[in-house]
Amino acid sequence: MIKNTVIALVATATLAGFAAPSIAATSIGSNDDQSYDFDTALSELQARGISAVSVELWGDDVVRAFVTNEDGTQTMAFFTRDTLTPLAS
């Protein structure tokens, strides 16, 4: 009886282990989008005089940049993904 219970528990745990990766979601705020060049976007913003220190995709069409202000504080600024046009805040 105990042997059958142990086998059933092991089988259930194994099946659950296989199912978990198939339902895992990707991170919404990750920079894993290989089709976007974050270094180029950062360089372009800096060339425009924006003191951006990092950029990331924010949704499908928006780039969020962390910008260092003259007093040393950081703020976020939002730009279109394709043209890096500033979005109204």
Distance bins in CASP14 RR format, pairs under 12 A and 6 or more apart:
PFRMAT RR
TARGET T0000
AUTHOR 0000-0000-0000
RMODE 2
METHOD distances of the structure
MODEL  1
1 7 0 0 0 0 0 1 0 0 0 0 0
1 8 0 0 0 0 0 1 0 0 0 0 0
2 8 0 0 0 0 0 1 0 0 0 0 0
2 9 0 0 0 0 0 1 0 0 0 0 0
3 9 0 0 0 0 0 1 0 0 0 0 0
3 10 0 0 0 0 0 1 0 0 0 0 0
4 10 0 0 0 0 0 1 0 0 0 0 0
4 11 0 0 0 0 0 1 0 0 0 0 0
5 11 0 0 0 0 0 1 0 0 0 0 0
5 12 0 0 0 0 0 1 0 0 0 0 0
6 12 0 0 0 0 0 1 0 0 0 0 0
6 13 0 0 0 0 0 1 0 0 0 0 0
7 13 0 0 0 0 0 1 0 0 0 0 0
7 14 0 0 0 0 0 1 0 0 0 0 0
8 14 0 0 0 0 0 1 0 0 0 0 0
8 15 0 0 0 0 0 1 0 0 0 0 0
9 15 0 0 0 0 0 1 0 0 0 0 0
9 16 0 0 0 0 0 1 0 0 0 0 0
10 16 0 0 0 0 0 1 0 0 0 0 0
10 17 0 0 0 0 0 1 0 0 0 0 0
11 17 0 0 0 0 0 1 0 0 0 0 0
11 18 0 0 0 0 0 1 0 0 0 0 0
12 18 0 0 0 0 0 1 0 0 0 0 0
12 19 0 0 0 0 0 1 0 0 0 0 0
13 19 0 0 0 0 0 1 0 0 0 0 0
13 20 0 0 0 0 0 1 0 0 0 0 0
14 20 0 0 0 0 0 1 0 0 0 0 0
15 22 0 0 0 0 0 1 0 0 0 0 0
16 22 0 0 0 0 0 1 0 0 0 0 0
16 23 0 0 0 0 0 1 0 0 0 0 0
17 23 0 0 0 0 0 1 0 0 0 0 0
17 24 0 0 0 0 0 1 0 0 0 0 0
26 32 1 0 0 1 0 0 0 0 0 0 0
26 33 0 0 0 0 1 0 0 0 0 0 0
27 33 0 0 0 0 0 1 0 0 0 0 0
27 56 0 0 0 0 0 1 0 0 0 0 0
27 57 0 0 0 0 0 1 0 0 0 0 0
27 59 0 0 0 0 0 1 0 0 0 0 0
28 56 0 0 0 0 0 1 0 0 0 0 0
28 57 0 0 0 0 1 0 0 0 0 0 0
28 58 0 0 0 0 1 0 0 0 0 0 0
28 59 1 0 0 1 0 0 0 0 0 0 0
28 60 0 0 0 0 0 1 0 0 0 0 0
29 56 1 0 0 1 0 0 0 0 0 0 0
29 57 1 0 0 1 0 0 0 0 0 0 0
29 58 1 0 0 1 0 0 0 0 0 0 0
29 59 1 0 0 1 0 0 0 0 0 0 0
29 60 0 0 0 0 0 1 0 0 0 0 0
29 62 0 0 0 0 0 1 0 0 0 0 0
29 64 0 0 0 0 1 0 0 0 0 0 0
30 36 0 0 0 0 0 1 0 0 0 0 0
30 38 0 0 0 0 0 1 0 0 0 0 0
30 56 0 0 0 0 1 0 0 0 0 0 0
30 57 0 0 0 0 1 0 0 0 0 0 0
30 58 0 0 0 0 0 1 0 0 0 0 0
30 59 0 0 0 0 0 1 0 0 0 0 0
31 37 0 0 0 0 0 1 0 0 0 0 0
31 38 1 0 1 0 0 0 0 0 0 0 0
31 39 0 0 0 0 0 1 0 0 0 0 0
31 41 0 0 0 0 0 1 0 0 0 0 0
31 42 0 0 0 0 0 1 0 0 0 0 0
31 54 0 0 0 0 1 0 0 0 0 0 0
31 55 0 0 0 0 1 0 0 0 0 0 0
31 56 1 0 1 0 0 0 0 0 0 0 0
31 57 1 0 0 1 0 0 0 0 0 0 0
31 58 0 0 0 0 0 1 0 0 0 0 0
31 59 0 0 0 0 0 1 0 0 0 0 0
31 63 0 0 0 0 0 1 0 0 0 0 0
31 64 0 0 0 0 0 1 0 0 0 0 0
32 38 0 0 0 0 0 1 0 0 0 0 0
32 56 0 0 0 0 0 1 0 0 0 0 0
32 57 0 0 0 0 1 0 0 0 0 0 0
33 41 0 0 0 0 0 1 0 0 0 0 0
33 55 0 0 0 0 0 1 0 0 0 0 0
33 56 0 0 0 0 1 0 0 0 0 0 0
33 57 1 0 1 0 0 0 0 0 0 0 0
33 58 0 0 0 0 0 1 0 0 0 0 0
33 59 0 0 0 0 1 0 0 0 0 0 0
33 60 0 0 0 0 1 0 0 0 0 0 0
33 63 0 0 0 0 0 1 0 0 0 0 0
33 81 0 0 0 0 1 0 0 0 0 0 0
34 57 0 0 0 0 0 1 0 0 0 0 0
35 57 0 0 0 0 1 0 0 0 0 0 0
35 60 0 0 0 0 0 1 0 0 0 0 0
35 81 0 0 0 0 0 1 0 0 0 0 0
35 82 0 0 0 0 0 1 0 0 0 0 0
36 42 0 0 0 0 0 1 0 0 0 0 0
36 55 0 0 0 0 1 0 0 0 0 0 0
36 56 0 0 0 0 1 0 0 0 0 0 0
36 57 1 0 0 1 0 0 0 0 0 0 0
36 58 0 0 0 0 0 1 0 0 0 0 0
36 59 0 0 0 0 0 1 0 0 0 0 0
36 60 0 0 0 0 0 1 0 0 0 0 0
36 61 0 0 0 0 0 1 0 0 0 0 0
36 62 0 0 0 0 0 1 0 0 0 0 0
36 63 0 0 0 0 1 0 0 0 0 0 0
36 81 1 0 0 1 0 0 0 0 0 0 0
36 82 0 0 0 0 1 0 0 0 0 0 0
36 84 0 0 0 0 0 1 0 0 0 0 0
37 43 0 0 0 0 1 0 0 0 0 0 0
37 44 0 0 0 0 1 0 0 0 0 0 0
37 55 0 0 0 0 1 0 0 0 0 0 0
37 57 0 0 0 0 0 1 0 0 0 0 0
37 63 0 0 0 0 0 1 0 0 0 0 0
37 81 0 0 0 0 0 1 0 0 0 0 0
37 82 0 0 0 0 0 1 0 0 0 0 0
37 84 0 0 0 0 0 1 0 0 0 0 0
38 44 0 0 0 0 0 1 0 0 0 0 0
38 45 0 0 0 0 0 1 0 0 0 0 0
38 52 0 0 0 0 0 1 0 0 0 0 0
38 54 0 0 0 0 1 0 0 0 0 0 0
38 55 1 0 1 0 0 0 0 0 0 0 0
38 56 1 0 0 1 0 0 0 0 0 0 0
38 57 0 0 0 0 1 0 0 0 0 0 0
38 63 0 0 0 0 1 0 0 0 0 0 0
38 64 0 0 0 0 0 1 0 0 0 0 0
38 65 0 0 0 0 0 1 0 0 0 0 0
38 81 0 0 0 0 0 1 0 0 0 0 0
38 84 0 0 0 0 0 1 0 0 0 0 0
39 45 0 0 0 0 0 1 0 0 0 0 0
39 46 0 0 0 0 0 1 0 0 0 0 0
39 52 0 0 0 0 0 1 0 0 0 0 0
39 54 0 0 0 0 0 1 0 0 0 0 0
39 55 0 0 0 0 1 0 0 0 0 0 0
40 46 0 0 0 0 0 1 0 0 0 0 0
40 47 0 0 0 0 0 1 0 0 0 0 0
40 55 0 0 0 0 1 0 0 0 0 0 0
40 63 0 0 0 0 0 1 0 0 0 0 0
40 81 0 0 0 0 0 1 0 0 0 0 0
40 84 0 0 0 0 1 0 0 0 0 0 0
41 47 0 0 0 0 0 1 0 0 0 0 0
41 48 0 0 0 0 0 1 0 0 0 0 0
41 50 0 0 0 0 0 1 0 0 0 0 0
41 52 0 0 0 0 1 0 0 0 0 0 0
41 54 0 0 0 0 0 1 0 0 0 0 0
41 55 1 0 1 0 0 0 0 0 0 0 0
41 56 0 0 0 0 1 0 0 0 0 0 0
41 57 0 0 0 0 1 0 0 0 0 0 0
41 58 0 0 0 0 0 1 0 0 0 0 0
41 62 0 0 0 0 0 1 0 0 0 0 0
41 63 1 0 1 0 0 0 0 0 0 0 0
41 64 0 0 0 0 0 1 0 0 0 0 0
41 65 1 0 0 1 0 0 0 0 0 0 0
41 79 0 0 0 0 1 0 0 0 0 0 0
41 80 0 0 0 0 0 1 0 0 0 0 0
41 81 0 0 0 0 1 0 0 0 0 0 0
41 82 0 0 0 0 0 1 0 0 0 0 0
41 83 0 0 0 0 0 1 0 0 0 0 0
41 84 1 0 0 1 0 0 0 0 0 0 0
42 48 0 0 0 0 0 1 0 0 0 0 0
42 49 0 0 0 0 0 1 0 0 0 0 0
42 50 0 0 0 0 1 0 0 0 0 0 0
42 51 0 0 0 0 0 1 0 0 0 0 0
42 52 1 0 1 0 0 0 0 0 0 0 0
42 53 0 0 0 0 1 0 0 0 0 0 0
42 54 1 0 0 1 0 0 0 0 0 0 0
42 55 1 0 1 0 0 0 0 0 0 0 0
42 56 0 0 0 0 0 1 0 0 0 0 0
42 63 0 0 0 0 1 0 0 0 0 0 0
42 64 0 0 0 0 0 1 0 0 0 0 0
42 65 1 0 0 1 0 0 0 0 0 0 0
42 66 0 0 0 0 0 1 0 0 0 0 0
42 67 0 0 0 0 0 1 0 0 0 0 0
42 79 0 0 0 0 0 1 0 0 0 0 0
42 84 0 0 0 0 0 1 0 0 0 0 0
43 49 0 0 0 0 0 1 0 0 0 0 0
43 50 0 0 0 0 0 1 0 0 0 0 0
43 52 0 0 0 0 1 0 0 0 0 0 0
43 55 0 0 0 0 1 0 0 0 0 0 0
43 65 0 0 0 0 0 1 0 0 0 0 0
43 84 0 0 0 0 0 1 0 0 0 0 0
44 50 0 0 0 0 1 0 0 0 0 0 0
44 52 0 0 0 0 1 0 0 0 0 0 0
44 55 0 0 0 0 1 0 0 0 0 0 0
44 63 0 0 0 0 1 0 0 0 0 0 0
44 65 0 0 0 0 0 1 0 0 0 0 0
44 79 0 0 0 0 1 0 0 0 0 0 0
44 80 0 0 0 0 0 1 0 0 0 0 0
44 81 0 0 0 0 0 1 0 0 0 0 0
44 82 0 0 0 0 0 1 0 0 0 0 0
44 83 0 0 0 0 1 0 0 0 0 0 0
44 84 1 0 1 0 0 0 0 0 0 0 0
44 85 0 0 0 0 0 1 0 0 0 0 0
45 51 0 0 0 0 1 0 0 0 0 0 0
45 52 1 0 1 0 0 0 0 0 0 0 0
45 53 0 0 0 0 1 0 0 0 0 0 0
45 54 0 0 0 0 0 1 0 0 0 0 0
45 55 1 0 0 1 0 0 0 0 0 0 0
45 63 0 0 0 0 1 0 0 0 0 0 0
45 64 0 0 0 0 0 1 0 0 0 0 0
45 65 1 0 1 0 0 0 0 0 0 0 0
45 66 0 0 0 0 0 1 0 0 0 0 0
45 67 0 0 0 0 1 0 0 0 0 0 0
45 68 0 0 0 0 0 1 0 0 0 0 0
45 77 0 0 0 0 1 0 0 0 0 0 0
45 78 0 0 0 0 0 1 0 0 0 0 0
45 79 1 0 0 1 0 0 0 0 0 0 0
45 80 0 0 0 0 0 1 0 0 0 0 0
45 83 0 0 0 0 0 1 0 0 0 0 0
45 84 1 0 0 1 0 0 0 0 0 0 0
45 85 0 0 0 0 0 1 0 0 0 0 0
45 86 0 0 0 0 1 0 0 0 0 0 0
46 52 1 0 1 0 0 0 0 0 0 0 0
46 53 0 0 0 0 1 0 0 0 0 0 0
46 54 0 0 0 0 0 1 0 0 0 0 0
46 55 0 0 0 0 0 1 0 0 0 0 0
46 65 0 0 0 0 1 0 0 0 0 0 0
46 67 0 0 0 0 0 1 0 0 0 0 0
46 68 0 0 0 0 0 1 0 0 0 0 0
46 84 0 0 0 0 0 1 0 0 0 0 0
47 84 0 0 0 0 0 1 0 0 0 0 0
48 65 0 0 0 0 0 1 0 0 0 0 0
48 67 0 0 0 0 0 1 0 0 0 0 0
48 77 0 0 0 0 0 1 0 0 0 0 0
48 79 0 0 0 0 1 0 0 0 0 0 0
48 83 0 0 0 0 0 1 0 0 0 0 0
48 84 1 0 0 1 0 0 0 0 0 0 0
48 85 0 0 0 0 0 1 0 0 0 0 0
48 86 0 0 0 0 1 0 0 0 0 0 0
49 65 0 0 0 0 0 1 0 0 0 0 0
49 67 0 0 0 0 1 0 0 0 0 0 0
49 68 0 0 0 0 0 1 0 0 0 0 0
49 77 0 0 0 0 0 1 0 0 0 0 0
49 84 0 0 0 0 0 1 0 0 0 0 0
49 86 0 0 0 0 0 1 0 0 0 0 0
50 63 0 0 0 0 0 1 0 0 0 0 0
50 65 1 0 0 1 0 0 0 0 0 0 0
50 66 0 0 0 0 0 1 0 0 0 0 0
50 67 1 0 1 0 0 0 0 0 0 0 0
50 68 0 0 0 0 1 0 0 0 0 0 0
50 69 0 0 0 0 0 1 0 0 0 0 0
50 75 0 0 0 0 0 1 0 0 0 0 0
50 76 0 0 0 0 0 1 0 0 0 0 0
50 77 1 0 0 1 0 0 0 0 0 0 0
50 78 0 0 0 0 0 1 0 0 0 0 0
50 79 0 0 0 0 1 0 0 0 0 0 0
50 84 0 0 0 0 1 0 0 0 0 0 0
50 85 0 0 0 0 0 1 0 0 0 0 0
50 86 0 0 0 0 1 0 0 0 0 0 0
51 65 0 0 0 0 1 0 0 0 0 0 0
51 66 0 0 0 0 1 0 0 0 0 0 0
51 67 1 0 1 0 0 0 0 0 0 0 0
51 68 1 0 1 0 0 0 0 0 0 0 0
51 69 1 0 0 1 0 0 0 0 0 0 0
51 70 0 0 0 0 1 0 0 0 0 0 0
51 71 0 0 0 0 0 1 0 0 0 0 0
51 72 0 0 0 0 1 0 0 0 0 0 0
51 73 0 0 0 0 0 1 0 0 0 0 0
51 74 0 0 0 0 1 0 0 0 0 0 0
51 75 0 0 0 0 0 1 0 0 0 0 0
51 77 0 0 0 0 1 0 0 0 0 0 0
52 63 0 0 0 0 1 0 0 0 0 0 0
52 64 0 0 0 0 1 0 0 0 0 0 0
52 65 1 0 1 0 0 0 0 0 0 0 0
52 66 1 0 0 1 0 0 0 0 0 0 0
52 67 1 0 1 0 0 0 0 0 0 0 0
52 68 1 0 0 1 0 0 0 0 0 0 0
52 69 0 0 0 0 0 1 0 0 0 0 0
52 74 0 0 0 0 1 0 0 0 0 0 0
52 75 0 0 0 0 0 1 0 0 0 0 0
52 76 0 0 0 0 0 1 0 0 0 0 0
52 77 1 0 0 1 0 0 0 0 0 0 0
52 78 0 0 0 0 0 1 0 0 0 0 0
52 79 0 0 0 0 1 0 0 0 0 0 0
52 84 0 0 0 0 1 0 0 0 0 0 0
52 86 0 0 0 0 0 1 0 0 0 0 0
53 64 0 0 0 0 0 1 0 0 0 0 0
53 65 0 0 0 0 1 0 0 0 0 0 0
53 66 1 0 1 0 0 0 0 0 0 0 0
53 67 1 0 0 1 0 0 0 0 0 0 0
53 68 1 0 1 0 0 0 0 0 0 0 0
53 69 0 0 0 0 0 1 0 0 0 0 0
53 72 0 0 0 0 0 1 0 0 0 0 0
53 73 0 0 0 0 0 1 0 0 0 0 0
53 74 1 0 0 1 0 0 0 0 0 0 0
53 75 0 0 0 0 0 1 0 0 0 0 0
53 76 0 0 0 0 0 1 0 0 0 0 0
53 77 0 0 0 0 0 1 0 0 0 0 0
54 63 0 0 0 0 0 1 0 0 0 0 0
54 64 0 0 0 0 1 0 0 0 0 0 0
54 65 1 0 0 1 0 0 0 0 0 0 0
54 66 1 0 1 0 0 0 0 0 0 0 0
54 67 0 0 0 0 1 0 0 0 0 0 0
54 68 0 0 0 0 0 1 0 0 0 0 0
54 74 0 0 0 0 1 0 0 0 0 0 0
54 76 0 0 0 0 0 1 0 0 0 0 0
54 77 0 0 0 0 0 1 0 0 0 0 0
55 62 0 0 0 0 0 1 0 0 0 0 0
55 63 1 0 1 0 0 0 0 0 0 0 0
55 64 1 0 0 1 0 0 0 0 0 0 0
55 65 1 0 1 0 0 0 0 0 0 0 0
55 66 1 0 0 1 0 0 0 0 0 0 0
55 67 0 0 0 0 1 0 0 0 0 0 0
55 76 0 0 0 0 0 1 0 0 0 0 0
55 77 0 0 0 0 1 0 0 0 0 0 0
55 78 0 0 0 0 0 1 0 0 0 0 0
55 79 0 0 0 0 1 0 0 0 0 0 0
55 81 0 0 0 0 0 1 0 0 0 0 0
55 84 0 0 0 0 1 0 0 0 0 0 0
56 62 0 0 0 0 1 0 0 0 0 0 0
56 63 1 0 0 1 0 0 0 0 0 0 0
56 64 1 0 1 0 0 0 0 0 0 0 0
56 65 0 0 0 0 1 0 0 0 0 0 0
56 66 0 0 0 0 1 0 0 0 0 0 0
56 76 0 0 0 0 0 1 0 0 0 0 0
56 77 0 0 0 0 0 1 0 0 0 0 0
56 78 0 0 0 0 0 1 0 0 0 0 0
56 79 0 0 0 0 0 1 0 0 0 0 0
56 81 0 0 0 0 0 1 0 0 0 0 0
57 63 1 0 0 1 0 0 0 0 0 0 0
57 64 1 0 0 1 0 0 0 0 0 0 0
57 65 0 0 0 0 0 1 0 0 0 0 0
57 78 0 0 0 0 0 1 0 0 0 0 0
57 79 0 0 0 0 0 1 0 0 0 0 0
57 80 0 0 0 0 0 1 0 0 0 0 0
57 81 1 0 0 1 0 0 0 0 0 0 0
57 82 0 0 0 0 0 1 0 0 0 0 0
58 64 1 1 0 0 0 0 0 0 0 0 0
58 65 0 0 0 0 1 0 0 0 0 0 0
58 66 0 0 0 0 0 1 0 0 0 0 0
58 76 0 0 0 0 1 0 0 0 0 0 0
58 77 0 0 0 0 0 1 0 0 0 0 0
58 78 1 0 0 1 0 0 0 0 0 0 0
58 79 0 0 0 0 1 0 0 0 0 0 0
58 80 0 0 0 0 0 1 0 0 0 0 0
58 81 0 0 0 0 1 0 0 0 0 0 0
58 87 0 0 0 0 0 1 0 0 0 0 0
59 78 0 0 0 0 0 1 0 0 0 0 0
59 80 0 0 0 0 0 1 0 0 0 0 0
59 81 0 0 0 0 1 0 0 0 0 0 0
60 80 0 0 0 0 0 1 0 0 0 0 0
60 81 1 0 0 1 0 0 0 0 0 0 0
60 82 0 0 0 0 0 1 0 0 0 0 0
61 78 0 0 0 0 0 1 0 0 0 0 0
61 79 0 0 0 0 1 0 0 0 0 0 0
61 80 1 0 0 1 0 0 0 0 0 0 0
61 81 1 0 1 0 0 0 0 0 0 0 0
61 82 1 0 0 1 0 0 0 0 0 0 0
61 83 0 0 0 0 0 1 0 0 0 0 0
61 84 0 0 0 0 0 1 0 0 0 0 0
61 85 0 0 0 0 0 1 0 0 0 0 0
61 87 0 0 0 0 1 0 0 0 0 0 0
62 76 0 0 0 0 0 1 0 0 0 0 0
62 77 0 0 0 0 0 1 0 0 0 0 0
62 78 1 0 1 0 0 0 0 0 0 0 0
62 79 1 0 0 1 0 0 0 0 0 0 0
62 80 1 0 0 1 0 0 0 0 0 0 0
62 81 1 0 0 1 0 0 0 0 0 0 0
62 82 0 0 0 0 0 1 0 0 0 0 0
62 83 0 0 0 0 0 1 0 0 0 0 0
62 84 0 0 0 0 0 1 0 0 0 0 0
62 85 0 0 0 0 0 1 0 0 0 0 0
62 86 0 0 0 0 0 1 0 0 0 0 0
62 87 1 0 0 1 0 0 0 0 0 0 0
63 76 0 0 0 0 0 1 0 0 0 0 0
63 77 0 0 0 0 1 0 0 0 0 0 0
63 78 1 0 0 1 0 0 0 0 0 0 0
63 79 1 0 1 0 0 0 0 0 0 0 0
63 80 1 0 0 1 0 0 0 0 0 0 0
63 81 1 0 1 0 0 0 0 0 0 0 0
63 82 0 0 0 0 1 0 0 0 0 0 0
63 83 0 0 0 0 0 1 0 0 0 0 0
63 84 1 0 0 1 0 0 0 0 0 0 0
63 85 0 0 0 0 0 1 0 0 0 0 0
63 86 0 0 0 0 0 1 0 0 0 0 0
63 87 0 0 0 0 1 0 0 0 0 0 0
64 74 0 0 0 0 0 1 0 0 0 0 0
64 75 0 0 0 0 0 1 0 0 0 0 0
64 76 1 0 1 0 0 0 0 0 0 0 0
64 77 1 0 0 1 0 0 0 0 0 0 0
64 78 1 0 1 0 0 0 0 0 0 0 0
64 79 0 0 0 0 1 0 0 0 0 0 0
64 80 0 0 0 0 0 1 0 0 0 0 0
64 81 0 0 0 0 0 1 0 0 0 0 0
64 84 0 0 0 0 0 1 0 0 0 0 0
64 86 0 0 0 0 0 1 0 0 0 0 0
64 87 0 0 0 0 1 0 0 0 0 0 0
64 89 0 0 0 0 0 1 0 0 0 0 0
65 74 0 0 0 0 0 1 0 0 0 0 0
65 75 0 0 0 0 1 0 0 0 0 0 0
65 76 1 0 0 1 0 0 0 0 0 0 0
65 77 1 0 1 0 0 0 0 0 0 0 0
65 78 1 0 0 1 0 0 0 0 0 0 0
65 79 1 0 0 1 0 0 0 0 0 0 0
65 80 0 0 0 0 0 1 0 0 0 0 0
65 81 0 0 0 0 0 1 0 0 0 0 0
65 84 0 0 0 0 1 0 0 0 0 0 0
65 86 0 0 0 0 1 0 0 0 0 0 0
65 87 0 0 0 0 0 1 0 0 0 0 0
66 72 0 0 0 0 0 1 0 0 0 0 0
66 73 0 0 0 0 0 1 0 0 0 0 0
66 74 1 0 1 0 0 0 0 0 0 0 0
66 75 1 0 0 1 0 0 0 0 0 0 0
66 76 1 0 0 1 0 0 0 0 0 0 0
66 77 0 0 0 0 1 0 0 0 0 0 0
66 78 0 0 0 0 0 1 0 0 0 0 0
66 79 0 0 0 0 0 1 0 0 0 0 0
67 73 0 0 0 0 1 0 0 0 0 0 0
67 74 1 0 0 1 0 0 0 0 0 0 0
67 75 1 0 1 0 0 0 0 0 0 0 0
67 76 1 0 0 1 0 0 0 0 0 0 0
67 77 1 0 1 0 0 0 0 0 0 0 0
67 78 0 0 0 0 0 1 0 0 0 0 0
67 79 0 0 0 0 0 1 0 0 0 0 0
67 86 0 0 0 0 0 1 0 0 0 0 0
67 89 0 0 0 0 0 1 0 0 0 0 0
68 74 1 0 1 0 0 0 0 0 0 0 0
68 75 0 0 0 0 1 0 0 0 0 0 0
68 76 0 0 0 0 0 1 0 0 0 0 0
68 77 0 0 0 0 0 1 0 0 0 0 0
69 75 1 0 0 1 0 0 0 0 0 0 0
69 76 0 0 0 0 0 1 0 0 0 0 0
69 77 0 0 0 0 0 1 0 0 0 0 0
75 89 0 0 0 0 1 0 0 0 0 0 0
76 86 0 0 0 0 0 1 0 0 0 0 0
76 87 0 0 0 0 0 1 0 0 0 0 0
76 89 0 0 0 0 1 0 0 0 0 0 0
77 84 0 0 0 0 0 1 0 0 0 0 0
77 85 0 0 0 0 0 1 0 0 0 0 0
77 86 1 0 0 1 0 0 0 0 0 0 0
77 87 0 0 0 0 1 0 0 0 0 0 0
77 88 0 0 0 0 0 1 0 0 0 0 0
77 89 1 0 0 1 0 0 0 0 0 0 0
78 84 0 0 0 0 0 1 0 0 0 0 0
78 85 0 0 0 0 1 0 0 0 0 0 0
78 86 1 0 0 1 0 0 0 0 0 0 0
78 87 1 0 1 0 0 0 0 0 0 0 0
78 88 0 0 0 0 1 0 0 0 0 0 0
78 89 1 0 0 1 0 0 0 0 0 0 0
79 85 1 0 0 1 0 0 0 0 0 0 0
79 86 1 0 1 0 0 0 0 0 0 0 0
79 87 1 0 0 1 0 0 0 0 0 0 0
79 88 0 0 0 0 0 1 0 0 0 0 0
79 89 0 0 0 0 0 1 0 0 0 0 0
80 86 0 0 0 0 1 0 0 0 0 0 0
80 87 1 0 0 1 0 0 0 0 0 0 0
80 88 0 0 0 0 0 1 0 0 0 0 0
81 87 0 0 0 0 0 1 0 0 0 0 0
END
